[in-house]
Amino acid sequence: MADTLSSLRSLMASHSPPLHALIVPSEDYHQSEYVSARDQRRKFVSGFTGSAGLALVTMNEALLWTDGRYFLQAEQELSDQWKLMRYGEDPIVDIWMADLLVLVLSPAHNWYARSAATQPAIQPFMSVGVPFMSVGVSLWKNLPREATVGVDPWCVSLEAAQKWECAFAKKQQKLIQTAKNLVDEVWKNRPPLELNPVVIQPLEFAGRSVAEKLKDLREKLKQEKACGIIITTLDEVVWLYNVRGSDVPYCPVVHAYAIVTLVSAFFYVDNRKLSPEASVSSYMEENGIEVREYDAVSSDVALLATAQLPPFSKHMEIDSSESGITGNDTNEAQEESHNRIWVDPRCCFALYSKLNSDQVLLQPSPLALAKAIKNSAEMDGLKKAHIRDGAAVVQYLVWLDKQMQESYGASGYFAEAESTSKKRPSETRKLTEVSASDKLEGFRASKEHFRGLSFPTISSVGPNAAIIHYGPDAKTCSEMDPNSIYLFDSGAQYLDGTTDITRTVHFGKPSEHEKACYTAVLKGHIALGVARFPNGTNGHALDILARVPLWKYGLDYRHGPHLISFRPQARNVPLQASMTVTDEPGYYEDGNFGIRLENVLIVKEADTKFNFGDKGYLAFEHITWAPYQSKLIDVSRLVPEEIEWVNTYHAKCRETLVPFLDESEMTWLKKATEPIGA
């Protein structure tokens, strides 16, 4: 790690112009949250393995910013060469870089610090005899005035880059686009590029054809008087063209870009990923999409900016009624009436920099919303995927319950008693966080349409469960403990849908405190799941419903519900029918345990007695099926409506999962879903 920072600083010093700081984002060229091994630059530089974070390297310091999900994990993973900066508690990166120290000379000639300074921060300047000759002296605390800050423009979004540029400009600091990624220059043994094949998503699962999606997109372009759109986010590219891949672990995406104009469409991908057997090239040709090399997107964006990008796909006949453009005046008409280029704020800064700002239509991609609202085939597939996935989770719990009793002397899933067994399991029967989660993956892999996990399984025992996004390592993970809470957060990619579920269980005797915390989390989970709300409400506004039961006891958590079919930046997007969200409140007690309960919900139209303001109202439908552990529930803390909800949900679990379980598994599930409070 020390050698890496030293090498980076040497490159920063020799850069033209020399760099005072280097920003290393987590994202790849497509601003993805999860990236391939060769794109994990921030992880390589810092050693921090969480999915969200930003590193900053200066000539004297190395800092890592991350959010509340990863505070504990970052504390454990960062070396003493790095300083952890906590989002929501510490200054964000642009504020930190522009931070200054203001000293004021009082009438009594005493020194006082204002703004970002404190008395200890003044001492270094006083000790070297800095002459303060006037009232109000500014000293740059972190980076000097007119500092240059480097970043790879391919790895940062337009939105972030413009925000930084604006903040830096106020202090005469400058954001510098590096010609090469400096981390790549010092990364020896960087993982090679993987050539994973592109596959076609069957129409039965996609629900809508490429032709239909392109037609809708072009209608949006015409409404906004735009001549084309640049699509950089991987999930939108594969959704638009109905293809899938495996270029990023746990995500069925392809490293690719797309440009769509009123009369043409382009797919930028490494051609070596298009195997003749998969017929992807002919599929693209049939859909009027021209396949071009991945790196050609840069020059083609420049051509698009100057209206020189070929207006017609060589395999596509133009329907004048569709395009609204006729005859030989195609280019003229486009220039006169459709001359804007649609760019999402998440577009990489490198591509945006090739455009003239006055020709850019800067607003969220229309594909984000179109993708988030599931069509009937997608919705049907999603529900079926969650049923099969629920069966796998129940099978896992049945297996794990048996193993914990036989190998560890645990009282099990149903009984409440501490393990008194002194016997330790043999190496062949020993269970760890990793070996247990591998078994869960095996149950999922046996299900129809399984393609892989949707994220690394969070399998966490006791104190590890307090690390919100804990990632167990086979070499260092904990052994299963019958006297500790066990939290597992997991999901899978199926051809017909993506799943995500969290359950928290205890195979021994939970403490009254653990029961109280679990019940508070369950109450929040129920409160959010049964909410009714007017059209126009976003998920962030509903977040409080899941927290109120915890707040009652002075508890809280550092994450929120998520739109699993939407980008994480879209917290202000109003919920609409046929969107999906996750309901996942939790509580994490550092050093002791963690609790989280998570279901996927579908947004649906609500049947309300009244309709104030003719807004229309929405509600949620649970599509995740797995029991809540009754012995962790303190029924005395539930109101009758909550007890009824749990019993109704458990009855639905039994009814839904019966066809997918054998007799012994069904017997276990019946016991796990017996009515509470009876």
C-alpha positions as CSV (number, residue, x, y, z in Angstrom):
1,M,0.0,0.0,0.0
2,A,2.8,2.4,0.9
3,D,4.5,1.7,-2.4
4,T,1.3,2.3,-4.3
5,L,0.8,5.7,-2.7
6,S,4.5,6.6,-3.3
7,S,4.2,5.7,-6.9
8,L,1.0,7.6,-7.4
9,R,2.5,10.7,-5.8
10,S,5.5,10.5,-8.1
11,L,3.2,10.4,-11.1
12,M,1.2,13.3,-9.7
13,A,4.4,15.4,-9.3
14,S,5.6,14.7,-12.8
15,H,2.2,15.3,-14.4
16,S,1.7,18.4,-16.5
17,P,0.5,20.4,-14.7
18,P,1.7,18.9,-11.4
19,L,-1.2,17.6,-9.3
20,H,-1.8,18.6,-5.7
21,A,-4.4,15.9,-5.3
22,L,-5.8,12.9,-7.2
23,I,-9.4,11.7,-7.0
24,V,-10.0,8.0,-7.3
25,P,-13.7,7.2,-7.7
26,S,-15.2,3.7,-7.2
27,E,-17.0,3.8,-10.5
28,D,-16.0,2.5,-13.9
29,Y,-16.4,4.1,-17.3
30,H,-20.2,3.7,-17.0
31,Q,-20.5,5.0,-13.5
32,S,-21.5,1.6,-12.2
33,E,-21.8,0.9,-8.5
34,Y,-20.5,-2.7,-8.9
35,V,-17.5,-3.0,-11.2
36,S,-15.3,-5.7,-12.8
37,A,-12.1,-6.7,-11.1
38,R,-9.9,-4.7,-13.4
39,D,-12.0,-1.6,-12.7
40,Q,-11.7,-1.8,-8.9
41,R,-9.2,1.1,-8.7
42,R,-10.3,2.6,-5.5
43,K,-10.2,-0.8,-3.8
44,F,-6.6,-1.4,-5.2
45,V,-5.4,2.0,-3.9
46,S,-7.0,2.0,-0.5
47,G,-7.7,-1.7,0.4
48,F,-11.3,-0.8,1.2
49,T,-13.6,-3.4,-0.4
50,G,-17.0,-1.8,0.0
51,S,-19.0,-1.0,-3.1
52,A,-19.4,2.8,-2.3
53,G,-16.6,5.2,-1.6
54,L,-14.2,7.8,-3.0
55,A,-10.5,8.0,-2.4
56,L,-8.4,11.2,-2.4
57,V,-4.6,11.1,-2.5
58,T,-2.6,14.3,-1.8
59,M,1.1,14.7,-1.4
60,N,0.8,14.3,2.4
61,E,-2.5,12.5,3.0
62,A,-4.8,9.7,1.8
63,L,-8.5,9.9,2.6
64,L,-11.4,7.6,2.0
65,W,-15.0,8.8,2.0
66,T,-17.9,6.3,2.4
67,D,-21.4,6.1,3.8
68,G,-22.9,4.7,7.0
69,R,-23.3,1.2,5.6
70,Y,-19.5,0.9,5.6
71,F,-18.2,2.8,8.6
72,L,-17.2,-0.3,10.6
73,Q,-15.9,-2.1,7.6
74,A,-13.7,0.8,6.5
75,E,-12.3,1.1,10.0
76,Q,-11.2,-2.5,9.8
77,E,-9.9,-2.5,6.3
78,L,-8.0,0.8,6.0
79,S,-4.4,0.9,7.0
80,D,-3.0,3.7,9.2
81,Q,-1.9,5.5,6.1
82,W,-5.5,6.3,5.4
83,K,-8.0,8.5,7.1
84,L,-11.7,7.6,7.1
85,M,-14.1,10.4,6.1
86,R,-17.7,9.7,7.0
87,Y,-20.4,11.0,4.7
88,G,-23.0,12.9,6.8
89,E,-20.4,13.6,9.6
90,D,-17.2,14.9,7.9
91,P,-16.9,17.5,5.2
92,I,-17.5,16.1,1.7
93,V,-14.5,16.0,-0.7
94,D,-14.9,19.3,-2.5
95,I,-15.5,21.1,0.8
96,W,-12.5,19.5,2.4
97,M,-10.2,20.5,-0.5
98,A,-11.4,24.1,-0.5
99,D,-11.3,24.4,3.3
100,L,-9.4,27.3,4.7
101,L,-8.3,28.7,8.0
102,V,-9.3,32.3,9.0
103,L,-7.3,33.9,11.8
104,V,-8.3,37.2,13.3
105,L,-6.1,39.4,15.4
106,S,-8.0,40.7,18.4
107,P,-7.4,44.1,20.1
108,A,-5.5,42.2,22.8
109,H,-3.3,40.6,20.1
110,N,-4.7,37.1,20.9
111,W,-5.2,34.7,18.0
112,Y,-8.6,33.3,17.3
113,A,-9.6,30.7,14.7
114,R,-12.8,30.9,12.8
115,S,-14.4,28.8,10.1
116,A,-12.7,25.4,9.8
117,A,-9.9,26.1,12.2
118,T,-9.3,25.2,15.9
119,Q,-6.5,26.4,18.2
120,P,-4.4,23.2,17.7
121,A,-4.5,23.8,13.9
122,I,-3.0,27.3,14.4
123,Q,0.1,26.1,16.2
124,P,2.1,24.9,13.2
125,F,1.7,28.4,11.5
126,M,2.6,30.3,14.7
127,S,5.7,28.1,15.3
128,V,7.2,29.0,12.0
129,G,6.7,32.7,12.6
130,V,4.0,33.4,9.9
131,P,3.6,37.2,10.0
132,F,-0.1,38.2,10.4
133,M,-0.1,41.9,9.5
134,S,-3.9,42.4,9.1
135,V,-7.2,41.6,10.6
136,G,-8.5,38.4,8.9
137,V,-5.8,36.3,7.5
138,S,-6.7,33.2,5.3
139,L,-4.5,30.1,5.3
140,W,-5.3,27.1,3.2
141,K,-5.8,24.2,5.6
142,N,-5.8,21.2,3.3
143,L,-4.9,22.2,-0.3
144,P,-3.3,25.4,-1.5
145,R,-5.1,28.2,-3.3
146,E,-5.0,27.4,-7.1
147,A,-4.4,23.7,-6.4
148,T,-4.8,21.3,-9.3
149,V,-6.9,18.2,-8.7
150,G,-6.7,15.3,-11.1
151,V,-9.3,12.8,-12.1
152,D,-9.8,10.3,-14.9
153,P,-12.8,11.9,-16.8
154,W,-14.0,8.4,-17.8
155,C,-14.5,7.4,-14.2
156,V,-16.5,10.4,-13.0
157,S,-20.0,11.5,-13.9
158,L,-20.8,14.8,-15.5
159,E,-22.9,15.7,-12.4
160,A,-20.0,15.1,-10.0
161,A,-17.4,16.8,-12.2
162,Q,-19.4,20.0,-12.6
163,K,-20.2,20.1,-8.9
164,W,-16.5,19.8,-8.1
165,E,-15.5,22.4,-10.8
166,C,-18.0,24.9,-9.3
167,A,-16.7,24.4,-5.8
168,F,-13.0,24.6,-6.8
169,A,-13.5,27.7,-8.9
170,K,-14.5,29.7,-5.9
171,K,-11.1,29.1,-4.4
172,Q,-9.2,29.3,-7.8
173,Q,-8.6,25.6,-7.7
174,K,-8.9,23.6,-10.9
175,L,-10.1,20.1,-11.8
176,I,-7.7,18.5,-14.3
177,Q,-8.7,15.7,-16.7
178,T,-5.8,13.2,-16.8
179,A,-5.0,11.8,-20.2
180,K,-4.3,8.4,-18.6
181,N,-5.6,6.8,-15.4
182,L,-2.7,7.2,-13.0
183,V,-3.9,4.2,-10.9
184,D,-3.7,2.0,-14.0
185,E,-0.1,3.2,-14.5
186,V,1.0,1.9,-11.1
187,W,-1.3,-1.2,-10.9
188,K,1.0,-4.1,-11.5
189,N,-0.8,-7.4,-12.3
190,R,-4.0,-5.6,-13.0
191,P,-6.7,-8.2,-13.9
192,P,-7.0,-8.8,-17.6
193,L,-10.0,-7.9,-19.7
194,E,-12.5,-10.7,-19.7
195,L,-14.3,-11.6,-23.0
196,N,-17.7,-12.8,-21.8
197,P,-20.3,-13.5,-24.5
198,V,-23.3,-11.3,-25.2
199,V,-26.5,-13.2,-25.1
200,I,-30.0,-12.3,-26.3
201,Q,-32.7,-11.9,-23.6
202,P,-35.8,-14.0,-24.8
203,L,-38.8,-11.9,-25.6
204,E,-40.9,-14.0,-23.2
205,F,-38.9,-12.5,-20.3
206,A,-38.2,-9.0,-21.8
207,G,-41.9,-8.4,-22.5
208,R,-41.3,-5.8,-25.2
209,S,-39.3,-5.9,-28.4
210,V,-36.3,-3.8,-29.3
211,A,-38.4,-2.2,-32.0
212,E,-41.0,-1.1,-29.5
213,K,-38.5,0.3,-27.1
214,L,-36.7,2.2,-29.9
215,K,-39.9,3.6,-31.2
216,D,-40.8,4.9,-27.7
217,L,-37.4,6.4,-27.2
218,R,-37.5,8.2,-30.5
219,E,-40.9,9.7,-29.6
220,K,-39.2,11.1,-26.4
221,L,-36.4,12.5,-28.6
222,K,-38.9,14.2,-30.9
223,Q,-40.8,15.6,-27.9
224,E,-37.6,17.2,-26.6
225,K,-36.5,18.3,-30.1
226,A,-33.4,16.2,-29.6
227,C,-31.5,14.5,-32.5
228,G,-30.0,11.8,-30.4
229,I,-29.2,10.4,-27.0
230,I,-25.9,9.0,-25.5
231,I,-26.5,6.0,-23.2
232,T,-23.7,5.1,-20.9
233,T,-25.2,3.2,-18.0
234,L,-24.9,-0.6,-18.5
235,D,-28.3,-1.6,-17.2
236,E,-30.0,0.8,-19.6
237,V,-28.0,-0.4,-22.6
238,V,-28.8,-4.0,-22.1
239,W,-32.4,-3.3,-21.3
240,L,-32.9,-1.2,-24.5
241,Y,-31.4,-3.8,-26.8
242,N,-32.7,-6.9,-24.9
243,V,-29.3,-8.4,-24.4
244,R,-27.5,-9.7,-21.3
245,G,-23.9,-10.5,-20.3
246,S,-21.6,-11.2,-17.4
247,D,-18.9,-8.5,-17.6
248,V,-19.6,-7.3,-14.0
249,P,-19.9,-9.9,-11.2
250,Y,-23.5,-10.3,-10.0
251,C,-24.9,-8.1,-12.7
252,P,-26.1,-9.4,-16.1
253,V,-24.7,-6.5,-18.1
254,V,-22.2,-6.0,-20.9
255,H,-19.5,-3.3,-21.1
256,A,-21.1,-1.3,-23.9
257,Y,-22.4,2.1,-24.9
258,A,-25.4,3.0,-27.1
259,I,-26.2,6.0,-29.2
260,V,-29.7,6.4,-30.6
261,T,-30.7,9.0,-33.1
262,L,-34.0,9.7,-34.8
263,V,-33.0,7.4,-37.6
264,S,-30.2,5.1,-36.4
265,A,-29.0,3.1,-33.5
266,F,-25.5,2.0,-32.5
267,F,-24.1,-0.6,-30.1
268,Y,-20.5,-0.1,-28.9
269,V,-19.0,-3.3,-27.7
270,D,-15.9,-5.4,-28.0
271,N,-16.7,-7.5,-31.1
272,R,-14.9,-10.5,-29.7
273,K,-17.9,-10.9,-27.3
274,L,-20.3,-11.5,-30.2
275,S,-20.0,-15.2,-30.9
276,P,-21.5,-16.5,-34.2
277,E,-23.3,-19.2,-32.2
278,A,-25.3,-16.7,-30.3
279,S,-26.4,-14.9,-33.5
280,V,-26.1,-11.5,-31.8
281,S,-24.7,-9.7,-34.8
282,S,-27.6,-10.9,-37.0
283,Y,-30.0,-10.0,-34.2
284,M,-28.7,-6.5,-34.1
285,E,-28.9,-6.2,-37.9
286,E,-32.5,-7.3,-37.9
287,N,-33.3,-4.6,-35.3
288,G,-31.6,-1.9,-37.3
289,I,-28.7,-1.5,-34.8
290,E,-25.2,-1.0,-36.1
291,V,-22.5,-2.7,-34.0
292,R,-19.3,-0.7,-33.6
293,E,-16.1,-1.2,-31.6
294,Y,-16.3,-0.2,-27.9
295,D,-13.6,2.5,-28.2
296,A,-15.3,4.1,-31.3
297,V,-17.9,5.7,-29.0
298,S,-15.5,8.6,-28.3
299,S,-15.0,9.6,-31.9
300,D,-18.7,9.0,-32.7
301,V,-19.8,11.3,-29.9
302,A,-17.6,14.0,-31.5
303,L,-19.2,13.3,-34.9
304,L,-22.6,13.5,-33.3
305,A,-21.8,16.9,-31.9
306,T,-20.9,18.2,-35.3
307,A,-23.9,16.5,-37.1
308,Q,-21.5,14.2,-39.0
309,L,-22.5,10.9,-37.5
310,P,-23.9,8.8,-40.3
311,P,-27.7,9.4,-40.1
312,F,-28.7,6.1,-41.4
313,S,-27.9,2.6,-40.3
314,K,-26.9,0.6,-43.4
315,H,-29.4,-2.1,-42.4
316,M,-32.3,0.2,-41.7
317,E,-34.9,1.6,-44.0
318,I,-36.3,4.9,-42.7
319,D,-40.0,5.2,-42.1
320,S,-40.7,8.9,-42.8
321,S,-43.9,8.7,-40.8
322,E,-41.9,7.5,-37.8
323,S,-39.0,9.9,-38.0
324,G,-41.0,13.0,-39.0
325,I,-38.2,13.7,-41.5
326,T,-38.6,13.2,-45.3
327,G,-36.8,13.2,-48.6
328,N,-33.2,14.3,-49.0
329,D,-33.4,17.0,-46.4
330,T,-32.8,14.6,-43.5
331,N,-29.7,16.3,-42.1
332,E,-31.1,19.8,-42.7
333,A,-34.4,19.0,-40.9
334,Q,-32.5,17.4,-38.1
335,E,-30.3,20.5,-37.7
336,E,-33.2,22.9,-37.9
337,S,-35.8,21.2,-35.7
338,H,-33.9,18.5,-33.7
339,N,-30.5,19.7,-32.8
340,R,-30.1,18.9,-29.2
341,I,-28.2,15.9,-27.8
342,W,-29.8,14.2,-24.8
343,V,-27.2,13.5,-22.0
344,D,-28.0,12.1,-18.6
345,P,-26.2,13.8,-15.7
346,R,-24.6,10.4,-14.9
347,C,-22.8,10.3,-18.3
348,C,-19.1,10.1,-18.0
349,F,-17.3,13.5,-18.1
350,A,-15.0,12.4,-20.9
351,L,-17.9,12.0,-23.4
352,Y,-19.7,15.1,-22.3
353,S,-16.5,17.1,-22.8
354,K,-16.7,16.3,-26.6
355,L,-20.0,18.2,-26.9
356,N,-20.8,21.9,-27.0
357,S,-22.7,22.7,-23.8
358,D,-25.3,24.8,-25.6
359,Q,-26.4,21.8,-27.7
360,V,-26.8,19.5,-24.7
361,L,-30.2,18.5,-23.3
362,L,-29.1,17.7,-19.7
363,Q,-31.7,15.7,-17.9
364,P,-32.2,12.1,-16.7
365,S,-32.4,9.4,-19.3
366,P,-35.9,8.5,-20.3
367,L,-34.8,4.9,-20.2
368,A,-34.4,5.0,-16.4
369,L,-38.1,5.4,-15.8
370,A,-39.1,3.1,-18.6
371,K,-36.9,0.4,-17.2
372,A,-38.2,0.9,-13.6
373,I,-41.9,0.5,-14.6
374,K,-42.2,-3.3,-15.2
375,N,-44.3,-4.5,-18.0
376,S,-46.7,-7.4,-17.5
377,A,-44.2,-10.1,-18.6
378,E,-41.4,-8.6,-16.4
379,M,-43.8,-8.4,-13.5
380,D,-45.0,-12.0,-13.9
381,G,-41.4,-13.2,-14.2
382,L,-40.3,-11.2,-11.1
383,K,-43.1,-12.8,-9.0
384,K,-42.2,-16.3,-10.2
385,A,-38.5,-15.8,-9.5
386,H,-39.3,-14.7,-6.0
387,I,-41.4,-17.8,-5.4
388,R,-38.6,-20.1,-6.5
389,D,-36.1,-18.0,-4.5
390,G,-38.3,-18.2,-1.4
391,A,-38.4,-22.0,-1.7
392,A,-34.5,-22.0,-1.8
393,V,-34.4,-19.8,1.3
394,V,-36.7,-22.1,3.2
395,Q,-34.7,-25.2,2.2
396,Y,-31.6,-23.4,3.4
397,L,-33.2,-22.7,6.8
398,V,-34.4,-26.3,7.2
399,W,-30.9,-27.5,6.4
400,L,-29.2,-25.0,8.6
401,D,-31.5,-25.7,11.5
402,K,-30.6,-29.4,11.4
403,Q,-26.9,-28.7,11.1
404,M,-26.8,-26.3,14.0
405,Q,-28.6,-28.9,16.2
406,E,-26.5,-31.9,15.2
407,S,-23.1,-30.2,15.0
408,Y,-23.4,-27.5,17.7
409,G,-26.0,-28.8,20.1
410,A,-28.2,-25.8,19.4
411,S,-31.8,-25.8,20.6
412,G,-32.7,-24.9,17.0
413,Y,-34.9,-22.6,15.1
414,F,-38.0,-23.2,17.3
415,A,-36.9,-23.9,20.8
416,E,-35.4,-21.3,23.2
417,A,-32.4,-22.7,25.1
418,E,-28.7,-21.9,25.2
419,S,-26.4,-24.5,23.7
420,T,-24.8,-26.5,26.5
421,S,-22.8,-28.8,24.3
422,K,-19.1,-28.8,24.8
423,K,-18.6,-30.8,21.7
424,R,-17.0,-29.1,18.8
425,P,-17.8,-30.3,15.3
426,S,-15.1,-32.0,13.2
427,E,-13.5,-30.1,10.4
428,T,-15.7,-31.8,7.9
429,R,-18.9,-30.8,9.8
430,K,-17.7,-27.3,10.9
431,L,-19.9,-24.5,9.6
432,T,-18.6,-21.1,8.8
433,E,-20.2,-17.9,7.4
434,V,-18.8,-18.8,4.0
435,S,-19.6,-22.6,3.9
436,A,-23.1,-21.8,5.1
437,S,-23.7,-19.2,2.3
438,D,-22.2,-21.6,-0.3
439,K,-25.0,-24.0,0.7
440,L,-27.6,-21.3,0.2
441,E,-26.2,-20.7,-3.3
442,G,-26.5,-24.4,-4.0
443,F,-30.2,-24.4,-3.2
444,R,-30.7,-21.4,-5.5
445,A,-28.6,-22.9,-8.3
446,S,-31.0,-25.9,-8.4
447,K,-33.9,-23.6,-9.3
448,E,-35.2,-23.0,-12.9
449,H,-33.6,-20.0,-14.8
450,F,-30.9,-19.5,-12.2
451,R,-28.0,-17.5,-13.6
452,G,-26.0,-16.5,-10.5
453,L,-26.1,-14.4,-7.4
454,S,-27.3,-10.8,-7.6
455,F,-24.6,-9.6,-5.0
456,P,-22.1,-11.2,-2.7
457,T,-24.0,-12.9,0.1
458,I,-23.8,-11.2,3.4
459,S,-23.6,-14.1,5.8
460,S,-22.8,-12.7,9.2
461,V,-22.6,-14.1,12.8
462,G,-22.8,-12.1,16.0
463,P,-20.6,-8.9,15.9
464,N,-20.1,-9.3,12.1
465,A,-23.8,-8.8,11.6
466,A,-23.3,-5.2,12.9
467,I,-21.2,-4.5,9.8
468,I,-24.1,-3.5,7.5
469,H,-22.4,-4.7,4.2
470,Y,-20.2,-7.3,5.7
471,G,-18.3,-9.5,3.2
472,P,-17.1,-12.8,4.7
473,D,-13.8,-14.2,3.5
474,A,-13.1,-17.9,3.5
475,K,-9.8,-17.5,5.3
476,T,-10.9,-15.2,8.1
477,C,-14.6,-15.6,8.5
478,S,-16.3,-16.6,11.7
479,E,-17.6,-20.0,12.6
480,M,-21.4,-20.4,13.1
481,D,-22.4,-19.8,16.7
482,P,-25.5,-21.3,18.2
483,N,-25.7,-18.6,20.9
484,S,-25.4,-15.6,18.5
485,I,-27.7,-13.9,16.0
486,Y,-27.1,-14.9,12.4
487,L,-28.0,-12.4,9.6
488,F,-28.0,-13.3,5.9
489,D,-28.8,-10.9,3.1
490,S,-28.8,-12.5,-0.3
491,G,-30.3,-12.7,-3.8
492,A,-30.1,-14.2,-7.2
493,Q,-30.2,-13.4,-10.9
494,Y,-32.8,-15.5,-12.7
495,L,-33.7,-15.1,-16.4
496,D,-37.1,-13.8,-15.3
497,G,-36.1,-11.6,-12.4
498,T,-33.8,-10.4,-9.7
499,T,-34.3,-11.2,-6.0
500,D,-33.1,-9.7,-2.7
501,I,-34.0,-10.9,0.7
502,T,-32.7,-10.5,4.3
503,R,-33.6,-12.6,7.3
504,T,-32.2,-12.6,10.8
505,V,-32.4,-15.8,13.0
506,H,-31.1,-17.2,16.2
507,F,-30.6,-21.0,16.9
508,G,-30.2,-20.6,20.6
509,K,-31.7,-18.4,23.3
510,P,-32.0,-14.8,22.2
511,S,-31.7,-12.1,24.9
512,E,-34.7,-9.9,25.8
513,H,-32.8,-7.0,24.3
514,E,-32.3,-8.8,21.0
515,K,-36.0,-9.7,20.9
516,A,-36.9,-6.1,21.6
517,C,-34.7,-4.9,18.8
518,Y,-35.9,-7.5,16.4
519,T,-39.5,-6.6,17.1
520,A,-38.9,-2.9,16.6
521,V,-37.3,-3.7,13.2
522,L,-40.3,-5.9,12.4
523,K,-42.7,-3.2,13.3
524,G,-40.9,-0.8,11.0
525,H,-40.9,-3.4,8.3
526,I,-44.6,-3.8,8.6
527,A,-45.4,-0.1,8.8
528,L,-43.6,0.6,5.5
529,G,-45.1,-2.5,3.8
530,V,-48.7,-1.5,4.6
531,A,-48.3,2.2,3.7
532,R,-50.8,3.9,1.5
533,F,-49.8,7.2,-0.1
534,P,-50.8,9.6,-2.8
535,N,-49.3,9.6,-6.3
536,G,-46.3,11.9,-6.4
537,T,-44.7,10.5,-3.2
538,N,-41.1,9.3,-3.4
539,G,-39.6,6.4,-1.5
540,H,-37.3,8.7,0.5
541,A,-40.4,10.4,1.9
542,L,-41.8,7.1,3.2
543,D,-38.5,6.1,4.8
544,I,-39.6,7.6,8.2
545,L,-42.4,5.0,8.5
546,A,-39.8,2.2,9.0
547,R,-37.8,4.2,11.5
548,V,-40.5,5.5,13.9
549,P,-40.7,2.2,15.9
550,L,-37.0,2.3,16.4
551,W,-36.9,6.0,17.2
552,K,-39.3,5.3,20.0
553,Y,-36.5,3.5,21.8
554,G,-33.7,5.8,20.7
555,L,-32.5,3.4,17.9
556,D,-31.8,4.0,14.2
557,Y,-29.8,2.7,11.3
558,R,-27.6,4.2,8.5
559,H,-29.3,3.0,5.3
560,G,-32.7,3.2,3.7
561,P,-35.2,1.4,1.5
562,H,-34.2,1.2,-2.2
563,L,-35.7,1.3,-5.6
564,I,-34.1,-2.0,-6.8
565,S,-35.1,-1.3,-10.4
566,F,-33.8,2.3,-10.4
567,R,-30.4,4.0,-10.0
568,P,-29.5,4.9,-6.4
569,Q,-29.3,8.6,-7.3
570,A,-33.0,8.7,-8.1
571,R,-34.3,9.2,-4.6
572,N,-36.5,12.1,-5.7
573,V,-38.4,10.1,-8.4
574,P,-42.0,9.7,-7.4
575,L,-43.1,6.1,-7.0
576,Q,-45.4,4.7,-9.7
577,A,-47.5,1.6,-10.1
578,S,-45.4,-1.4,-11.3
579,M,-42.1,-0.1,-9.8
580,T,-40.3,-2.3,-7.2
581,V,-38.7,-1.3,-4.0
582,T,-37.1,-3.0,-1.0
583,D,-38.4,-2.7,2.5
584,E,-35.4,-3.2,4.7
585,P,-35.2,-1.6,8.1
586,G,-32.5,-2.8,10.6
587,Y,-30.6,-2.1,13.8
588,Y,-26.9,-2.6,14.3
589,E,-25.2,-2.7,17.7
590,D,-21.4,-2.3,17.1
591,G,-19.5,-5.3,18.5
592,N,-22.6,-7.3,19.4
593,F,-25.1,-8.1,16.7
594,G,-27.1,-6.8,13.7
595,I,-30.7,-7.2,12.6
596,R,-32.2,-6.6,9.2
597,L,-35.5,-7.8,7.6
598,E,-35.9,-7.2,3.9
599,N,-38.7,-8.0,1.3
600,V,-39.1,-6.8,-2.2
601,L,-42.3,-4.9,-2.8
602,I,-44.3,-4.0,-5.9
603,V,-46.0,-0.6,-6.1
604,K,-49.6,-1.0,-7.0
605,E,-52.8,1.1,-7.3
606,A,-54.5,1.4,-3.9
607,D,-58.3,0.9,-3.4
608,T,-59.2,3.8,-1.0
609,K,-62.6,4.9,0.1
610,F,-61.9,8.5,-0.8
611,N,-59.6,10.1,-3.4
612,F,-58.6,13.5,-2.0
613,G,-57.6,16.0,-4.8
614,D,-58.1,13.3,-7.4
615,K,-54.5,12.3,-7.0
616,G,-55.0,8.6,-6.9
617,Y,-53.3,6.5,-4.2
618,L,-50.7,3.8,-4.2
619,A,-49.9,0.8,-1.9
620,F,-47.3,-2.0,-1.8
621,E,-47.6,-5.8,-2.5
622,H,-45.0,-8.2,-0.9
623,I,-43.5,-10.7,-3.4
624,T,-40.8,-12.1,-1.1
625,W,-41.7,-15.3,0.7
626,A,-39.8,-16.6,3.7
627,P,-40.9,-16.7,7.4
628,Y,-39.9,-14.3,10.2
629,Q,-38.6,-16.2,13.2
630,S,-41.4,-16.3,15.8
631,K,-39.1,-16.8,18.8
632,L,-37.3,-13.5,18.1
633,I,-40.7,-11.7,18.2
634,D,-41.9,-10.1,21.4
635,V,-45.6,-10.4,20.7
636,S,-46.4,-8.1,23.7
637,R,-44.8,-5.2,21.7
638,L,-47.1,-5.8,18.7
639,V,-50.5,-4.3,18.2
640,P,-53.4,-6.5,17.0
641,E,-53.1,-5.2,13.4
642,E,-49.4,-6.2,13.3
643,I,-50.0,-9.6,14.7
644,E,-52.7,-10.1,12.1
645,W,-50.3,-9.0,9.3
646,V,-47.6,-11.5,10.4
647,N,-50.1,-14.3,10.5
648,T,-51.6,-13.4,7.1
649,Y,-48.2,-13.2,5.6
650,H,-47.1,-16.5,7.0
651,A,-50.3,-18.2,5.7
652,K,-49.5,-16.8,2.3
653,C,-46.0,-18.2,2.6
654,R,-47.3,-21.7,3.2
655,E,-49.8,-21.4,0.3
656,T,-47.3,-20.0,-2.1
657,L,-44.3,-22.3,-1.5
658,V,-46.1,-25.7,-1.1
659,P,-45.4,-26.8,-4.7
660,F,-41.7,-26.3,-4.4
661,L,-41.0,-28.1,-1.1
662,D,-40.8,-31.8,-0.1
663,E,-42.8,-33.2,2.7
664,S,-40.2,-32.6,5.5
665,E,-39.5,-29.1,4.3
666,M,-43.3,-28.3,4.2
667,T,-43.6,-29.7,7.8
668,W,-40.9,-27.4,8.9
669,L,-42.5,-24.4,7.2
670,K,-45.9,-25.1,8.7
671,K,-44.3,-25.0,12.2
672,A,-42.3,-21.8,11.3
673,T,-45.5,-20.1,10.2
674,E,-47.9,-21.1,13.0
675,P,-50.0,-18.2,14.1
676,I,-48.4,-15.9,16.8
677,G,-50.4,-14.3,19.6
678,A,-52.9,-17.1,19.6
